[in-house]
């Protein structure tokens, strides 16, 4: 529960303008990506987090389920950015 609260706090900045479409989802994704990489004790290549989260957001906007988007984008990122 604490990681979810932390993700929310990172995503909501006081005084920030109205978020653009998908900004909050992208921020949650980036926090989750960072946590997963830390848990795996991995250092992701530059650009991998942005690629993965942009892919995820695009997939969800296109109507994919969260699980399907996560799986597809994880696979695409692993092919593009071998760790």
Order of alpha helices (4+ residues) and beta strands (2+ residues): alpha-alpha-alpha-alpha
